Amino acid sequence: MSLAQGRPYLAIPGPSVMPDRVLQAMHRASPNIYGGPLHEMVETLWPDLRAAACTAGQVAIYIGNGHAAWEAANTNLFSRGDRALVLATGRFGHGWAESARALGIAVDVLDFGTGPVGMDRVEAALRADRGHAIRALLTTHVDTSSSVRTDIPALRRLLDDTGHPALLAVDCIASLGCDEYRMDDWGVDVTVAASQKGLMTPPGLAFVWYSDRAARASASADLRTPYWNWTPRGNAAEFWQMFCGTAPTHHLFGLREALTMLVHEEGLPAAWARHDRLARAVWSAFDAWGKGNPAIALNVADPEFRGRSVTAARLGAPHATRLRGWTETMGGVTLGIGLGMSTPEDPQGDGFLRVAHMGHVNAHMTLGALAVMQAGMGALGIPFGPGALDAAAAVVAG
Ligand SMILES: *Cc1c(COP(=O)(O)O)cnc(C)c1O
């Protein structure tokens, strides 16, 4: 007997749950790519994509995933041998650094493990770079592996206070549409994202927003290639230039519907507030469970530095892996693996898991996932403290 019949819930941090409306918008015959409704619809995407990142800057769309977005940003920003400073608070910061290094960029990584950025170390690195060799500072907004959130306005202040001219580039793949993010107000030069997380659309679209300052700096970047060059995509005179070839037709119709839901119907501030409330419900449950089992703890101690779209937590090896198995096969809830959290004592990372509360999620999905997790801990004999579901419901009640 399994209790997993019914609609399954994929509660991993991307790909996220797709709204039926997005799926239905994609369910259509191939549109003509040379004119007509597709062209008219795509014109409406640009203002909404700018709104999603709170910017008046340009945006380029690529057929690709988050790794493509990294490569797009890197090739437009850098020449071979240029220096980049990468702040890593988990697996994805290192991923962006690896992408840059493989292209021939000289990368310095400030490694914060799976914890928050220490601004003093960033300041020291910027001050030490007297010749201003660092061309850009690359950072995640939320690192999906650790669920650490980085204070982007604080980085801007640091660049200004130290008088360092480096461009500021931010990976919002896990946070766009979930965590408050204001590209222009926060003085960000480049933002990267992808379709399959907060934007509720299947994997396959990568986005790069860039400021005028970044556009000017990129003019001399010798890593640019025709396909990755953001200029024709961001300022296309011809439709085919927007996508450097055939448009990702069906993804674009899905994205149109998702942006209607996020930007026009719910509104970004309400979406940010929803993610904040659901995240706090998850945190309160883990805090209560941890009171009865010291092995259970959130990865990020200070709520200020926690992402609102995903929560990484420790259960102690091998319980996280066992629990994920139970919730999937018995409860219909698939939780995220503990990515990049392995230790010498736990080489497979069986002690960590991640709960996504990202994109098309609501109170019953998050409370349901927590209840299934608690049922699984009971069934598997994993000790936990009482009151977690009451605590989560109280957070949802507000
Ligand atoms: C998911 C994710 C990526 C990688 O995206 P892919 O689509 O898997 O290439 C990069 N950075 C962050 C912060 C992510 O959450």
PDBQT file of the ligand as one rigid body, heavy atoms in Angstrom, charges set to zero:
ROOT
HETATM    1  C1  LIG A 401      19.685  25.797 -10.603  1.00  0.00    +0.000 C 
HETATM    2  C2  LIG A 401      20.775  26.766 -10.438  1.00  0.00    +0.000 A 
HETATM    3  C3  LIG A 401      21.839  26.860 -11.345  1.00  0.00    +0.000 A 
HETATM    4  C4  LIG A 401      22.031  25.911 -12.484  1.00  0.00    +0.000 C 
HETATM    5  O1  LIG A 401      20.974  25.919 -13.360  1.00  0.00    +0.000 OA
HETATM    6  P1  LIG A 401      20.861  24.753 -14.464  1.00  0.00    +0.000 P 
HETATM    7  O2  LIG A 401      19.603  25.091 -15.164  1.00  0.00    +0.000 OA
HETATM    8  O3  LIG A 401      20.808  23.463 -13.724  1.00  0.00    +0.000 OA
HETATM    9  O4  LIG A 401      22.054  24.851 -15.339  1.00  0.00    +0.000 OA
HETATM   10  C5  LIG A 401      22.767  27.850 -11.139  1.00  0.00    +0.000 A 
HETATM   11  N1  LIG A 401      22.694  28.698 -10.104  1.00  0.00    +0.000 NA
HETATM   12  C6  LIG A 401      21.708  28.626  -9.209  1.00  0.00    +0.000 A 
HETATM   13  C7  LIG A 401      21.673  29.583  -8.064  1.00  0.00    +0.000 C 
HETATM   14  C8  LIG A 401      20.719  27.655  -9.344  1.00  0.00    +0.000 A 
HETATM   15  O5  LIG A 401      19.730  27.586  -8.448  1.00  0.00    +0.000 OA
ENDROOT
TORSDOF 0
